[in-house]
Every structure is written in structure tokens, then in C-alpha cells.
């Protein structure tokens, strides 16, 4: 079982360089889903996922780990890059190039969604799917299958077609070889994504 308290403490400590700590401890978002799908209790991998997600929050939403002034855009961008790099380094250090590639596709897709002002629930669907993709890669699913959602997403963008990201994520998730797909199915349900996205900017 993953030591959630240790992961949370590590996130908080990493944020101290960028501003005063947030009033409340960070709540883990995608690491627990990855852990439920993977089942290995891998603290380092969960930490990597949460670091990368924190980088995304700094860039596009609201940090969980520190308070930064609204006009401190350079600081938040720097912090986002720092958290991205730190998380990716943990995964890259294992030689897991397919996982790094999958996460890079996630970041690119989220960047596009932010550029067009899509609902944050679309980002969340990409994140949920990616947790399934990471777990599936570790279980032996081919990389070409794991990036299926992003292949379809990129093709739609290139053709100027608007897609329902959640529906595509749910369809592609069925192709992933997971020991128990139920946690991912629940995470991709419309209610779960909407509730999580509206609860906060995180």
C-alpha cells in the first residue's frame, strides 16, 4: 500500500521554494487511481504522478502546495516546469520511455484543451485515462495501445473536429489490459469527472 502521508509531505516540501505553504495539506488526486489500477503499492511512481499533476496545476489551475500571488505568473510557470521535470525524472530514471511518452502526450493534449478554453472535466478525463495507460504499460500492454486515446484526439484536432473527450477516453480505456478496470470506469463516469472538476480548481 502506498504511503500517502509521505507522498503528501514530499509534495508540500517541494513547494516551499515557490511560496508560502497552502493552508491545507494537498489532497492526492491521480496517484491513488494509478495505485488502484496498478496494485503494486509503488510510492515513487505515485509521487511522480502527483508531482507531474502539480506542475499541471501550477500552469493551468491552482496549486495544492503553496500560495502564489495572482500576478506572479513567472513564478507559477517556473514552479510548473520544476514539478513536471521532477516527476518525469523519477519515471525516466527507471528507463520507462513508453510511460514518459504517454505523459508527454497527456501534457500536449491538456495544453491544447486550455488554449481553446475547454471544460476542465475534459482534462480530467485525459488524466484518468492516462493513469490506466500507465498501469497497463506496466502490465505489458503495448505502447501503441496505451496511446490510443491521444492518437484519436490528435487526429480530431488535425481535422478540426470537436470530440467528447470523456466518451473517447471511455472507449479507448476498454482496450487497456487492466487487472481491474472498475476504478478507471468509475473515474471516467460523467458524474465523477464533473463533481471533481467543480469542487475546486484542483
C-alpha positions as CSV (number, residue, x, y, z in Angstrom):
1,X,0.0,0.0,0.0
2,X,1.2,3.5,-0.9
3,X,2.3,5.7,2.0
4,X,0.0,8.7,1.1
5,X,1.3,10.8,4.0
6,X,4.9,10.5,2.7
7,X,3.8,11.4,-0.8
8,X,1.8,14.4,0.5
9,X,4.7,15.6,2.7
10,X,7.1,15.4,-0.3
11,X,4.8,17.5,-2.4
12,X,4.5,20.1,0.3
13,X,8.2,20.2,0.8
14,X,8.9,20.7,-2.9
15,X,6.5,23.7,-3.0
16,X,8.3,25.7,-0.3
17,X,10.7,27.2,-2.8
18,X,7.8,28.9,-4.7
19,X,5.7,30.5,-2.0
20,X,4.2,30.1,1.5
21,X,2.6,26.8,2.1
22,X,-1.1,26.3,1.4
23,X,-3.4,26.5,4.3
24,X,-4.4,22.8,3.9
25,X,-2.3,19.8,3.1
26,X,-2.5,18.7,-0.5
27,X,-5.0,16.1,-1.4
28,X,-3.7,13.4,-3.7
29,X,-5.7,13.2,-7.0
30,X,-4.4,10.8,-9.6
31,X,-1.8,8.8,-7.7
32,X,-4.4,6.9,-5.8
33,X,-6.2,5.9,-9.1
34,X,-2.9,4.8,-10.6
35,X,-2.2,2.7,-7.4
36,X,-5.7,1.1,-7.5
37,X,-5.2,0.1,-11.2
38,X,-1.5,-1.0,-10.8
39,X,-1.7,-2.7,-7.4
40,X,2.0,-2.7,-6.7
41,X,2.0,0.0,-3.9
42,X,4.8,1.9,-5.7
43,X,5.4,5.1,-3.7
44,X,7.9,6.5,-6.2
45,X,5.5,6.1,-9.1
46,X,2.6,7.7,-7.2
47,X,4.9,10.5,-6.2
48,X,5.9,11.0,-9.8
49,X,2.3,11.2,-10.9
50,X,1.4,13.7,-8.2
51,X,4.5,15.9,-9.0
52,X,3.5,16.0,-12.7
53,X,-0.1,16.8,-11.8
54,X,1.1,19.6,-9.5
55,X,3.1,21.0,-12.4
56,X,-0.1,21.0,-14.5
57,X,-2.0,22.7,-11.7
58,X,0.7,25.5,-11.4
59,X,0.4,26.1,-15.2
60,X,-3.4,25.9,-15.6
61,X,-5.3,25.8,-12.4
62,X,-4.5,26.3,-8.7
63,X,-1.6,24.8,-6.8
64,X,-2.3,22.5,-3.9
65,X,1.0,23.1,-2.2
66,X,1.7,26.8,-1.9
67,X,0.1,30.2,-2.2
68,X,1.4,32.3,-5.1
69,X,0.2,35.9,-5.9
70,X,-2.2,36.2,-8.8
71,X,0.3,38.4,-10.6
72,X,3.3,36.1,-10.1
73,X,2.9,34.4,-13.5
74,X,6.6,33.8,-14.0
75,X,6.8,32.1,-10.6
76,X,3.9,29.8,-11.3
77,X,5.3,28.9,-14.7
78,X,8.7,28.1,-13.2
79,X,7.2,26.1,-10.5
80,X,5.1,24.1,-13.0
81,X,8.2,23.3,-15.1
82,X,10.0,22.3,-11.9
83,X,7.3,19.9,-10.8
84,X,6.9,18.4,-14.3
85,X,10.6,17.8,-14.6
86,X,10.9,16.3,-11.1
87,X,8.1,13.9,-11.7
88,X,9.2,12.8,-15.2
89,X,12.8,12.3,-13.9
90,X,11.5,9.7,-11.4
91,X,9.9,7.7,-14.2
92,X,12.7,8.3,-16.7
93,X,15.2,7.1,-14.2
94,X,13.6,3.6,-14.5
95,X,14.2,3.6,-18.2
96,X,10.4,3.7,-18.8
97,X,10.4,5.5,-22.1
98,X,6.9,4.5,-23.0
99,X,5.5,5.9,-19.8
100,X,7.4,9.2,-20.4
101,X,6.0,9.3,-23.9
102,X,2.4,8.7,-22.7
103,X,2.8,11.5,-20.1
104,X,4.2,13.9,-22.8
105,X,1.1,13.2,-24.9
106,X,-1.1,14.0,-21.9
107,X,0.6,17.3,-21.4
108,X,0.3,18.3,-25.1
109,X,-3.4,17.4,-25.1
110,X,-4.1,19.3,-21.9
111,X,-2.2,22.3,-23.4
112,X,-4.5,22.3,-26.4
113,X,-7.6,22.0,-24.3
114,X,-6.5,25.0,-22.2
115,X,-5.8,27.0,-25.4
116,X,-9.4,26.6,-26.6
117,X,-11.0,27.0,-23.1
118,X,-12.5,23.5,-22.9
119,X,-14.2,22.5,-19.6
120,X,-11.7,21.1,-17.1
121,X,-13.6,17.9,-17.0
122,X,-12.0,17.1,-20.4
123,X,-8.6,17.5,-18.9
124,X,-9.6,15.3,-16.0
125,X,-10.8,12.6,-18.4
126,X,-7.4,12.6,-20.1
127,X,-5.7,12.3,-16.7
128,X,-7.9,9.4,-15.6
129,X,-7.3,7.6,-18.9
130,X,-3.5,8.2,-18.6
131,X,-3.5,6.5,-15.2
132,X,-5.0,3.5,-16.8
133,X,-2.5,3.7,-19.6
134,X,0.5,3.8,-17.2
135,X,-0.8,0.8,-15.2
136,X,-1.5,-1.1,-18.5
137,X,2.0,-0.4,-19.7
138,X,3.4,-1.8,-16.5
139,X,1.3,-4.9,-17.1
140,X,2.5,-5.4,-20.6
141,X,0.1,-3.5,-22.8
142,X,1.8,-2.3,-26.0
143,X,2.6,1.4,-26.1
144,X,0.6,1.8,-29.3
145,X,-2.5,0.6,-27.5
146,X,-1.8,2.8,-24.4
147,X,-1.6,6.0,-26.5
148,X,-4.8,5.1,-28.4
149,X,-6.8,8.0,-26.9
150,X,-4.2,10.5,-27.8
151,X,-3.9,9.2,-31.4
152,X,-7.7,9.8,-31.8
153,X,-7.5,13.1,-30.0
154,X,-4.7,14.4,-32.2
155,X,-6.4,13.2,-35.4
156,X,-9.6,15.0,-34.4
157,X,-7.6,18.2,-33.7
158,X,-5.8,18.0,-37.0
159,X,-9.2,17.6,-38.8
160,X,-10.8,20.4,-36.9
161,X,-13.3,18.0,-35.3
162,X,-14.6,18.5,-31.8
163,X,-14.8,15.3,-29.8
164,X,-16.3,14.4,-26.5
165,X,-13.1,13.6,-24.7
166,X,-14.8,11.6,-21.9
167,X,-16.6,9.4,-24.4
168,X,-13.4,8.7,-26.4
169,X,-11.5,8.1,-23.2
170,X,-14.1,5.5,-22.0
171,X,-14.0,3.8,-25.4
172,X,-10.2,3.6,-25.5
173,X,-10.0,2.5,-21.9
174,X,-11.7,-0.7,-22.8
175,X,-8.7,-1.6,-24.9
176,X,-6.3,-1.4,-21.9
177,X,-5.3,-4.7,-20.3
178,X,-6.0,-3.9,-16.6
179,X,-6.3,-6.4,-13.8
180,X,-9.4,-4.5,-12.6
181,X,-10.8,-1.7,-14.8
182,X,-13.6,-0.7,-12.4
183,X,-11.7,2.1,-10.7
184,X,-11.0,3.7,-14.1
185,X,-14.6,3.2,-15.2
186,X,-15.7,5.0,-12.1
187,X,-13.2,7.8,-12.6
188,X,-14.4,8.3,-16.2
189,X,-18.1,8.4,-15.3
190,X,-19.6,11.8,-16.2
191,X,-20.7,12.4,-12.6
192,X,-17.3,11.7,-11.1
193,X,-15.5,14.0,-13.5
194,X,-18.0,16.9,-13.2
195,X,-18.1,16.7,-9.4
196,X,-14.3,16.6,-9.1
197,X,-13.8,19.4,-11.5
198,X,-16.4,21.7,-10.0
199,X,-15.3,21.0,-6.4
200,X,-12.2,23.1,-6.9
201,X,-9.7,24.3,-9.5
202,X,-7.5,21.3,-8.4
